[in-house]
Amino acid sequence: MTLIAHTGVGSPDFANEKVFQRNKLPPRSYHIPQTVISLNGTWRFHYAASPSLAPAWDDITGQDDSSWQPVTVPGHWQLQGYGRPQYTNIVFPFPVCPPYAPTDNPTGSYTRKFSIPQSWSSESQFRLRFEGVDSAFHLFVNGAEVGYSQGSRNPAEFDVTSLLNRTEENELLVRVYQWSDGSYIEDQDQWWLSGIYRDVYLLAFPQKARIDDFFVQTDFDELYKDANISVNLELTLQEDCEVGLTLQTPDKSSNLVADRIALASYESQLKNEYSIQAPLKWTAETPALYLLELKLFVKGNCIQQIHHRVGFRKVEIKKGLLTVNGIPLLLSGVNRHEHHPKFGRAVPVDFLRQDLLLMKRHNINAIRCSHYPSQPALYRLCDELGLWVLDEADLECHGFSEAAAGQRDPASFTSDSRDWEGAYIDRMAQLVQRDKNFPCVIIWSLGNEAFYGRNHKAMYEYTKKVDTSRPVHYEGDSKASTADMFSYMYPSVSKLISLAKEEGVAPNGSYEKPIILCEYGHAMGNGPGLLEDYQAAFRDHERLQGGFIWEWANHGLLKTSTEAGGKQIYAYGGDFGDIPNDGTFVMDGLCYSNHTPTPGLVELKKVIAPIRAWVDAESNMITVENRYNFRGLDGCAAHFKVEAFHDSAEQLFSGDLQIPDVNPGSTGMIPLPQGVLSYQSYSNTECWLTVSFALKNSCSWADAGHEIAWFQHQLNSQTLLLSRTLQRANTTKLNFTTTRQYLTISGADFTLTFDKIHGLIHSWLSRGAPLLHTPESPQALVHLGFWRPPTDNDLAWQTKEWKRWGLDNLTTQLRSFNVEHASSGDIYVKTVTYISPPILAWGFYVETTYCVRNSGTVLMMAHIKPEGSAPRNLPRAGWDLQLPKTVDHAVWFGLGPGESYYDKQSAQKVGIHRASIDELHTPYEVPQENGNRMELRWVKILDERGIGFKATLTGSRSPERFHFAVSKYSAAELERAAHGPELTEGDAIYLRLDAEVSGLGTGACGPGIKDQDLVKCGEMEFELVLEPLSE
């Protein structure tokens, strides 16, 4: 790959850091006039390997049509058959020598024709507006060069009035370069995708008199009751005019402002302020919007109208806290890249809207636009639905950290270089000017992972000159020397708490700036763990004002895979032959690539729920805490039920609760319903109270009855007794036969066979039906297991350590095998085994006792003791069983219905749950450990007829609860397959019954598994009871 030479004045625009636009109109607030034509649709397209091979204007009509093909705009050419997508997280996919661009720089030429409507005024200024083109482009109209733009996620608007033909068709040529000097500061942990991927418009504005830009700001008095609204207009006037201004109430019942101001032709600005008494305030919880209408009149005729919705709110840093309308915020946010599994960053508005509705329904209240301005529709929808927005400049140059290789300060390449100052300020100007009128935007951000240098200070200074009403964020300014808040990525909870107590704190304990986590809770694969720990820190330390989970959704792109037998997969880095790439690191969202929820999003909803409640044991009252910042609980309804759980579930009592009107941040009390306390005396069962809080009425983002929060409380303290089938139900004598290889024990309706060579159960039949898999060749169908398929979080560091100890390759040596007959008639099979890996001199010394009763029940008691230099912790500890393929479903008493782990269990309820084998598998797009259910009292594994067995943990030295997971896929297969559709079912159903299973953590990018959530490699003992079940 060679490079275009950089020779100062003679260098091409796309390889010159000082040329980031030619002939673009100044950035302005977003509004589209009524006189507009969408140029979206089918364009003609030519793909060239480099700019030098791209067609010139004269070639458009003269070339053979076969070199031009139809493509869709908006869209990326890599997703329409040209070039290939490429994913990198940090590294640049091209030689690093800014501002040079590669000679092998794929170039897409787009053409289309359009006509100007005859109904449009002849005295119009015509503009071409591109909302987003990646990465840079030159524009030609009717053979004339119009201008140049770069900044892939920023708009470009050109005045083309003098070039258009009013009576004939006009033709555009847009020459788009995949790489430019701008690519060095657009290294944003996403797919590298090119083309015209956002909307394109032809706009008509009045030529001789028009409003070019406007800025609406609101302010409140000291009591945050009455407000001022200021309206600042930038105008082009060649004749006298009048500006009409009205402000309509949210219910459209009246106008609070109705003004008309005369302006002379020499004036270019208008600034008016109006006092509004007690307006409804805009917040993410109460998104009240007023309609501002601006009209421009010339000689009594209205020649221009602008409609914009206004939210009354005031953003401040007060007493070291981020506040809106005087109230400190708690941000429960997510980082959101623009992504669609088929269209990449060309996201349809309906798809975007479903994203935001899903966020609201999962209690998310904030979005960080990572790491660039989103399409304009996002802000309009956030204004409507109510979401705080941290709006970020299109800026990241993380790859310089790898390119520098420790020999050069990465900031010196661009962030701290005077030559790049104009480009940096331009990107901030594009952000601030476009989005300044959206009330949802409460924080500006100077970009992401671009180190820290003089150009960030210049961006900050520019921002404060334009807009003093919003604070500025930048995580790279780690000491907040410029930024208005401290911001961090992925600290541990303990580190976060110490930062809250120490960073920027004066000797008297005061502080001037809040702390926000711009990224935490890395949601890659089976995770994130630890969310409850972070939320507890936010609750306990006011200065910790929440943050943004990384990230909203996986970035998988649909692709047909030969490895998956022609099925479609969600592709990630490397799946398109892209080198270099960062593999699966782009699959790190709370949603799957089709933007449906993963278990991680379900967990987050529960953890950040704005209502918390618990039973106060002393007063026998329900305490309700309102975690909203601005609204009471009058819009919520509460319902309760009392259930008894034993072998089945029984609803004992249910009804509605009257919720007190609890102020934001306060608590209230609800009396326990009369009669509930009577269930405290229930024996040999567990009685649980469940209270659900839901919307009383439908709203813009959910229907009435949508559940916001819930909690459970155990009313009694009973522990379940073993069911009657564990008792010796009859006096039938057990029989046994023995050969050199097998010991067979049989009763009236069961047969259990042991493999005497390996000391393990070989087969188990109940009433003639096999309860275990019957393989063609001998296998260990029931054995102790310590391995689990790695999660994405394990792979970061834990898996390597576990494999170093050989935990994925343990073997079993039989030391002794003995049979004893008890006076009770039970038969005891006792084995001593040594479970160890090859090569290494450590292992588990295991004494196992199997007690077989005449009912067919089997008690398996294992005493495990590590020997030698053993690892500190284990993936899990329990039993592995292989079951017949006829197994259809499981019923269990424990947490459910979804998967749960020590550090990801908040969203699961105690109860008796039922799920099919397919439902018990979590379909992570990158296969890995999944589907664990914990806090089990018992589990039943059954076929369609109800034949199977029940497992219960017992014994005084066993854990109080246990875990299970069941799958059609073996652990080895889950580790082997690169994509879900590539998984191959085994010839058995694979069941795990575990005493302990390690947590998850966020080790793929952040803290690993907490020490207390790891399975310690120490002496342990647990007893498991297996009872045959019949129809």
VENTA-V898205 format. One record per helix or strand of 3 or more residues. SS is the DSSP state (helix for helix, strand for strand). FROM is the first residue (numbers start at 1). TO is the last residue. If there is no record, write none. Layout:
ss=SS from=FROM to=TO
ss=SS from=FROM to=TO
//
This chain:
ss=helix from=8 to=10
ss=helix from=13 to=15
ss=strand from=36 to=38
ss=strand from=41 to=48
ss=helix from=51 to=53
ss=helix from=57 to=62
ss=helix from=65 to=67
ss=strand from=69 to=73
ss=helix from=77 to=80
ss=strand from=86 to=88
ss=strand from=107 to=114
ss=strand from=124 to=130
ss=strand from=136 to=141
ss=strand from=144 to=150
ss=strand from=156 to=159
ss=helix from=161 to=163
ss=strand from=170 to=177
ss=helix from=181 to=185
ss=strand from=190 to=192
ss=strand from=200 to=206
ss=strand from=209 to=220
ss=strand from=227 to=237
ss=strand from=241 to=248
ss=strand from=255 to=263
ss=strand from=269 to=276
ss=strand from=290 to=298
ss=strand from=301 to=310
ss=strand from=315 to=318
ss=strand from=321 to=324
ss=strand from=331 to=336
ss=helix from=349 to=361
ss=strand from=366 to=369
ss=helix from=376 to=385
ss=strand from=388 to=392
ss=helix from=400 to=404
ss=helix from=410 to=412
ss=helix from=418 to=435
ss=strand from=441 to=445
ss=helix from=454 to=466
ss=strand from=471 to=473
ss=strand from=486 to=489
ss=helix from=493 to=502
ss=strand from=515 to=520
ss=helix from=531 to=540
ss=strand from=544 to=549
ss=strand from=557 to=560
ss=strand from=568 to=571
ss=helix from=583 to=586
ss=helix from=599 to=607
ss=strand from=611 to=616
ss=strand from=621 to=626
ss=strand from=636 to=645
ss=strand from=649 to=657
ss=strand from=667 to=671
ss=helix from=676 to=681
ss=strand from=686 to=695
ss=strand from=707 to=714
ss=helix from=724 to=726
ss=strand from=735 to=738
ss=strand from=742 to=746
ss=strand from=750 to=755
ss=strand from=760 to=766
ss=strand from=782 to=785
ss=helix from=792 to=795
ss=helix from=798 to=804
ss=strand from=810 to=821
ss=strand from=827 to=837
ss=strand from=842 to=852
ss=strand from=858 to=868
ss=strand from=876 to=883
ss=strand from=887 to=896
ss=strand from=909 to=916
ss=strand from=933 to=936
ss=strand from=938 to=943
ss=strand from=948 to=954
ss=strand from=962 to=967
ss=helix from=971 to=976
ss=helix from=980 to=982
ss=strand from=989 to=997
ss=helix from=1003 to=1005
ss=helix from=1011 to=1013
ss=strand from=1020 to=1029
//
